[in-house]
Amino acid sequence: MTRPTTAPVARSVVPRVASLSCPSCGAAIEMRAQGWAESVVCAACGAQLDAANDTLRVLQYGEAVRLKPRIPLGTRGVLRRVTWEVIGCQVVTITVEGTDYSWTEYVCFNPYRGFLYLSEYDGHWNVIEKLKWRPRGGVSDGQLTLTHDGRRYKHFQTALARTTAALGEFPWELRVGDSVVSRDFVDPPFILSAEESAGEVTFSRGTYTPPEEIARAFGIPSLLTPIGVFANQPNPYGDLPKRMGQRFLIGLLVLFMMLFANLIFSSKRTVFSQASTFDRTTGVSGAFVTPPFTLDGRPSGVAIDVAAALDNDWVFFTLSLINEQTGETREVTRQLAYYSGQDSDGSWSEGDRSETVRLSAVPAGRYFLRVEPEGGEVGRPRVGYTIAVRRDVPHYGFYAVAFLALLTPMVFALFPSAAFENRRWAESDHPIGGTSSSEE
């Protein structure tokens, strides 16, 4: 963003509009900031003239200007409760890997406030003001930073910016072809620009401004819809992870309170217990039906505990919980296995001698169990086992599913924000996941 290397100083003159003639081509030139402007570009021949000279001394001869500003010179508008008049416009170009990228900058003038600047690139607008003091530099995570007014800005891009076209008045001595080394630092919605020329550095800060606001301020019917993602464009999804994270924490707290209440108020009482032996030598099925037992209270969880005295053996159980009145059946299966031994690495064991089967929301009533054991290792004729039924036992599977249901939206909320940032930094010297450029 090419602007003067020193802040313009108001002269003790009364601002006025004057009509002068171009010494190069004789065309009329209207001066809107006479006494403030340092140079003016003739719209007819493109000559750059010394506005501080009464005869408009030619600084540089040029060609006919074909620049058509989106905000015509002379247009007045209100920004930040101040009336500004657009008096100058320039096109600034940088070259990156052999490709030219250009944006347009506008000089706005108010005789009591001085100058304000606008920039526009592919429909993205910034309102720019010069800084009164120099930001503090630093390095964070290997990346250059600037700190100003309590905000830390990350280095975005360094490039040689040159003026390729101009029209109107400027508060510095402008020549087409002039260039500065421009370093941009971002902290959306702000961008800090450090421009170095002839050993002097000037700093300015831009504020990303929607095109509708610019159009409304200057009475422009419509402006170009923004294309792509700009360096300091606010991330529209930036607060989505935070909002979803807050909702996740609230949901997690509610879920934890439900689990805590369930643990506190669940009785987990044993309503049936029986020890049996599975005799494999008889050739008869070991299936049997238990005596009836009562499950009272509200519909709640039931746990069936199965334990067998296994030693290098296994047994498979088919368990059917049957309602004595309605015949409704809930059937589950479980296999218990336990093996152990010695090898070159020492003792080892695998499997488990006990397991718990959980059934959720079982209504009250009279029930019995049908137990059918089967299987086992050859040569092990008998195995003892116990069956126990507990009422009002929490079912933790619900809480696991609920946790995943809370977590999933929060995880997916990260993707739009991350994708937007990837698109932003892809245009920088520090693409995410790429090789960052280093700078002395």
C-alpha positions in Angstrom: 0.0 0.0 0.0 2.1 2.9 -1.3 1.7 6.1 0.8 4.0 8.9 1.9 6.9 8.0 4.1 6.2 11.0 6.3 2.9 12.2 7.6 1.5 15.2 5.8 1.7 18.5 7.7 -1.2 20.9 7.3 -0.2 24.3 6.1 -1.5 27.5 7.5 -3.7 28.2 4.4 -7.4 28.1 3.9 -8.3 24.9 1.8 -9.9 25.8 -1.5 -10.8 24.3 -4.8 -8.8 25.8 -7.7 -8.9 25.2 -11.4 -5.4 25.2 -13.0 -4.0 24.2 -16.3 -1.6 21.3 -17.0 1.8 22.7 -18.2 2.2 19.5 -20.2 -1.0 19.4 -22.3 -3.0 22.5 -21.2 -5.9 20.5 -19.9 -7.8 21.9 -16.9 -6.9 20.5 -13.5 -9.2 20.9 -10.5 -7.4 21.0 -7.2 -9.6 19.9 -4.3 -6.9 19.9 -1.6 -4.7 22.8 -2.7 -2.3 23.7 0.1 -2.3 20.1 1.3 -1.5 18.0 -1.8 2.1 17.5 -2.8 1.4 16.1 -6.3 -1.4 15.8 -8.8 -1.8 13.6 -11.9 -3.3 15.1 -15.0 -6.3 13.0 -16.2 -5.7 14.0 -19.8 -2.0 13.2 -20.4 -1.0 11.4 -17.2 1.8 13.9 -16.3 2.7 13.9 -12.6 2.8 17.5 -11.4 4.2 19.3 -8.4 1.1 20.5 -6.6 3.2 22.6 -4.2 4.5 24.7 -7.1 2.3 27.6 -8.4 3.0 26.6 -12.0 2.5 22.9 -11.4 6.0 22.0 -12.3 6.1 18.6 -14.2 7.7 15.9 -12.1 7.3 13.2 -14.7 5.6 13.0 -18.1 3.1 10.2 -18.6 0.5 8.7 -20.8 -3.2 9.2 -21.0 -4.8 7.8 -17.9 -7.3 5.0 -18.5 -8.0 4.4 -14.8 -11.7 4.3 -13.9 -12.0 4.3 -10.1 -15.0 2.5 -8.6 -15.5 5.6 -6.5 -15.2 8.6 -8.9 -12.9 11.5 -7.8 -14.9 14.2 -6.2 -17.3 11.8 -4.5 -18.1 12.6 -0.9 -19.0 10.2 1.8 -19.2 9.8 5.5 -16.9 7.3 7.3 -16.5 7.2 11.0 -18.8 10.2 11.3 -16.6 12.4 9.2 -17.2 13.7 5.7 -14.5 12.7 3.3 -13.9 13.6 -0.4 -12.1 11.2 -2.7 -9.3 13.2 -4.4 -6.8 10.6 -5.6 -6.6 7.1 -6.8 -3.6 4.9 -7.6 -3.1 1.3 -8.7 -0.4 -0.6 -6.8 1.1 -3.8 -8.2 3.2 -6.6 -6.8 4.7 -9.5 -8.7 4.7 -13.0 -7.1 6.3 -15.9 -9.0 6.0 -14.1 -12.2 2.3 -13.1 -11.8 1.2 -9.5 -11.2 -1.4 -8.8 -8.6 -2.9 -5.2 -8.4 -5.2 -3.4 -6.1 -6.6 0.2 -6.0 -6.0 2.7 -3.3 -8.0 5.9 -2.8 -7.0 9.1 -1.1 -9.8 10.8 0.9 -9.5 14.3 2.2 -11.1 16.4 4.9 -9.7 19.9 5.5 -10.1 19.5 9.3 -9.0 15.9 9.6 -6.4 15.5 6.9 -6.2 12.3 5.0 -7.8 8.8 5.1 -7.1 6.0 2.7 -9.2 3.2 1.2 -7.9 0.1 -0.6 -9.8 -2.4 -2.7 -8.7 -5.8 -4.1 -11.1 -8.2 -5.8 -14.0 -6.6 -3.9 -12.3 -6.6 -0.5 -12.1 -3.1 1.1 -10.0 -1.7 3.9 -10.2 1.7 5.6 -6.6 2.7 6.3 -5.1 5.3 8.6 -1.5 6.1 9.3 -0.1 5.2 12.7 1.1 7.8 15.1 3.8 5.5 16.7 5.9 2.6 15.6 4.6 -0.9 16.5 6.9 -3.2 18.5 8.5 -6.1 16.5 9.1 -9.6 17.6 9.1 -13.3 16.6 6.5 -15.9 17.6 6.8 -19.6 16.5 9.5 -18.6 14.1 7.3 -16.0 12.4 7.8 -12.2 12.5 5.2 -10.3 14.5 4.3 -6.7 15.2 2.5 -5.6 18.4 0.3 -2.5 18.3 -2.4 -1.2 20.7 -2.5 -4.5 22.5 -2.9 -6.7 19.4 -0.2 -9.0 17.9 0.0 -9.2 14.1 1.5 -12.1 12.3 3.7 -11.5 9.2 1.7 -12.3 6.1 3.6 -11.2 3.1 6.6 -9.2 1.9 6.7 -7.8 -1.6 8.0 -5.0 -3.8 5.0 -2.8 -4.4 5.1 -0.3 -7.3 2.7 2.4 -8.5 1.5 1.4 -12.0 -1.3 4.0 -12.5 -2.5 7.2 -10.8 -5.1 9.9 -11.0 -5.9 13.0 -8.9 -4.1 14.5 -5.9 -1.7 12.9 -3.4 -0.2 14.2 -0.1 3.3 13.0 -1.3 5.4 13.4 -4.3 4.0 10.6 -6.5 5.6 9.2 -9.6 4.3 6.3 -11.6 6.9 3.5 -11.3 7.9 4.4 -7.7 8.2 1.3 -5.5 8.4 0.5 -1.8 9.2 -2.7 0.1 5.8 -3.6 1.7 5.5 -5.9 4.6 2.0 -6.9 5.7 1.0 -8.3 9.2 -2.5 -9.5 10.0 -4.7 -9.9 12.9 -8.2 -10.0 11.4 -10.1 -7.7 10.9 -6.9 -5.5 11.0 -3.8 -5.4 8.8 -0.6 -3.5 9.6 1.6 -2.4 6.7 5.2 -1.4 7.0 6.4 0.4 3.9 10.1 1.1 3.4 11.5 3.6 0.8 14.8 5.5 0.8 15.6 4.2 4.2 12.4 5.4 5.8 9.6 3.2 7.1 6.0 4.3 7.5 3.3 2.2 9.2 -0.4 2.2 8.6 -3.3 0.1 9.8 -6.2 -1.1 7.7 -9.6 -2.2 9.0 -11.5 -4.7 6.8 -14.8 -3.1 5.8 -17.7 -4.9 3.9 -18.3 -3.4 0.4 -21.9 -2.6 1.3 -20.6 -0.2 4.0 -18.3 1.5 1.5 -21.1 1.7 -1.1 -23.5 3.1 1.5 -21.0 5.7 2.8 -20.3 7.1 -0.7 -23.7 6.6 -2.3 -22.4 4.0 -4.8 -25.2 1.8 -6.2 -23.2 -1.4 -5.9 -19.6 -2.6 -5.7 -17.9 -5.8 -6.7 -18.8 -8.9 -4.6 -15.6 -10.0 -2.8 -13.8 -12.9 -4.5 -11.8 -15.4 -2.5 -10.4 -14.8 1.0 -8.5 -11.6 1.8 -5.5 -11.4 4.2 -7.4 -9.7 7.1 -10.9 -10.8 6.2 -12.7 -11.9 9.4 -13.3 -15.6 9.6 -17.1 -16.0 9.5 -16.7 -19.4 11.2 -14.0 -18.1 13.7 -16.3 -18.2 16.8 -18.1 -21.4 15.7 -15.6 -23.7 17.5 -15.9 -21.6 20.7 -19.7 -21.5 20.6 -19.9 -25.3 20.0 -17.2 -25.8 22.7 -19.4 -23.9 25.2 -22.4 -26.0 24.3 -20.4 -29.1 24.5 -19.2 -28.2 28.0 -22.8 -27.4 29.1 -24.0 -30.7 27.6 -21.2 -32.6 29.2 -22.0 -31.1 32.6 -25.7 -32.1 32.3 -24.6 -35.6 31.2 -22.2 -35.9 34.2 -25.0 -34.7 36.5 -27.3 -37.4 35.1 -24.7 -40.0 35.5 -23.9 -38.9 39.0 -27.6 -39.0 39.9 -28.0 -42.4 38.3 -25.1 -43.7 40.3 -26.4 -42.2 43.6 -30.1 -43.3 43.2 -29.6 -46.7 41.6 -30.0 -49.4 44.1 -28.1 -52.2 42.2 -29.7 -54.8 44.5 -29.4 -58.5 43.9 -32.8 -60.1 43.2 -31.6 -63.6 42.3 -28.4 -65.7 42.7 -27.7 -69.4 42.1 -24.6 -71.6 41.8 -24.7 -74.5 39.4 -22.5 -77.1 37.8 -22.3 -77.9 34.1 -21.6 -81.6 33.8 -20.4 -82.5 30.3 -20.2 -86.3 30.9 -23.9 -87.0 30.9 -24.5 -86.1 27.3 -27.6 -84.2 28.4 -28.1 -80.5 27.8 -27.2 -78.5 30.9 -30.1 -76.0 30.2 -32.4 -75.2 33.1 -34.9 -72.6 34.2 -34.5 -70.7 37.5 -37.2 -70.1 40.0 -39.2 -66.9 39.4 -38.0 -63.6 40.9 -39.5 -60.1 41.1 -38.2 -57.0 39.3 -40.0 -54.1 40.9 -40.0 -50.3 40.6 -39.7 -48.2 37.5 -38.4 -49.6 34.2 -34.6 -49.7 34.8 -31.5 -51.6 34.0 -30.8 -55.2 34.8 -27.4 -56.8 35.1 -26.8 -60.5 34.8 -23.4 -61.6 36.3 -21.9 -64.8 35.1 -18.8 -66.4 36.7 -17.2 -69.8 36.1 -14.3 -71.6 37.8 -12.3 -72.0 34.5 -8.8 -73.2 34.2 -7.6 -73.6 30.6 -11.2 -74.0 29.7 -14.1 -72.2 28.1 -17.9 -72.3 28.3 -20.6 -70.6 26.3 -23.9 -69.3 27.9 -27.2 -68.5 26.3 -29.3 -66.5 28.8 -33.0 -65.7 28.3 -34.8 -63.3 30.7 -38.5 -64.2 30.3 -41.5 -62.3 31.7 -43.7 -64.8 33.5 -46.9 -62.9 32.7 -46.4 -61.8 29.1 -43.8 -64.3 27.9 -41.6 -61.4 26.6 -38.1 -62.6 26.2 -34.7 -60.9 26.2 -31.9 -63.2 25.1 -28.2 -62.6 25.3 -25.1 -64.7 24.9 -21.7 -64.7 26.5 -18.6 -66.8 26.3 -16.2 -67.1 29.2 -12.7 -68.4 28.7 -9.5 -68.4 30.8 -6.1 -69.9 29.8 -2.7 -69.6 31.5 0.7 -71.2 31.4 4.5 -70.8 31.3 6.8 -70.1 28.4 10.3 -68.6 27.8 9.0 -65.2 28.7 7.5 -66.4 32.0 3.9 -66.7 33.2 1.1 -65.7 31.0 -2.7 -65.6 31.1 -5.6 -64.5 28.9 -9.3 -64.3 29.0 -11.7 -63.8 32.0 -13.6 -66.0 34.3 -16.5 -63.6 34.7 -18.6 -61.1 32.8 -21.6 -58.9 33.2 -24.5 -58.6 30.7 -26.6 -55.5 30.9 -30.2 -55.0 29.8 -31.7 -51.5 29.7 -35.2 -50.3 30.7 -36.6 -53.7 31.8 -40.2 -53.1 33.1 -41.3 -54.4 36.5 -42.8 -57.9 36.8 -42.2 -61.5 37.6 -39.3 -63.0 35.6 -37.3 -66.2 35.4 -34.0 -67.1 33.6 -33.4 -69.9 31.1 -29.7 -70.8 31.3 -28.1 -72.9 28.7 -24.4 -73.6 29.0 -22.5 -75.5 26.3 -19.0 -76.1 25.0 -15.7 -76.6 26.7 -12.3 -78.3 26.4 -12.1 -82.1 25.9 -11.2 -83.9 29.1 -12.6 -81.3 31.5 -15.9 -82.9 32.5 -17.4 -80.4 34.9 -17.3 -76.7 35.5 -18.9 -74.8 38.3 -20.5 -71.4 37.7 -22.8 -68.9 39.3 -25.6 -66.7 37.9 -26.7 -63.5 39.7 -29.4 -60.9 38.6 -29.2 -57.3 39.9 -32.0 -54.8 39.5 -31.7 -51.0 38.9 -28.2 -51.0 37.5 -27.0 -48.0 35.4 -26.5 -48.7 31.7 -23.3 -46.8 30.8 -23.7 -47.4 27.1 -26.3 -44.6 26.9 -23.7 -42.1 28.4 -21.1 -43.2 25.9 -23.5 -42.6 23.0 -24.6 -39.3 24.4 -21.0 -38.2 24.8 -20.2 -39.0 21.2 -23.4 -37.2 20.2 -22.2 -34.1 22.0 -18.6 -34.4 20.7 -19.4 -34.9 17.0 -20.8 -31.4 16.3 -17.9 -29.7 18.1 -15.4 -31.7 16.1 -17.1 -30.9 12.8 -17.3 -27.2 13.8 -13.5 -27.0 13.5 -13.5 -27.8 9.8 -15.1 -24.7 8.3 -12.9 -22.4 10.4 -9.8 -24.3 9.5 -10.6 -24.4 5.8 -11.1 -20.7 5.8 -7.7 -20.1 7.5 -6.1 -22.5 5.0 -7.4 -20.4 2.1 -6.3 -17.2 3.8 -2.7 -18.3 4.5 -2.4 -20.1 1.1 -1.9 -16.6 -0.4 0.8 -15.6 2.2 4.5 -16.3 2.6 3.6 -18.8 5.3 1.1 -21.3 3.8 -0.3 -23.7 6.4 1.4 -27.1 5.9 3.9 -25.5 3.5 7.4 -24.1 3.7 7.5 -20.7 5.4 9.7 -18.1 3.9 12.3 -16.6 6.2 13.2 -12.9 6.4 16.1 -11.0 8.0 
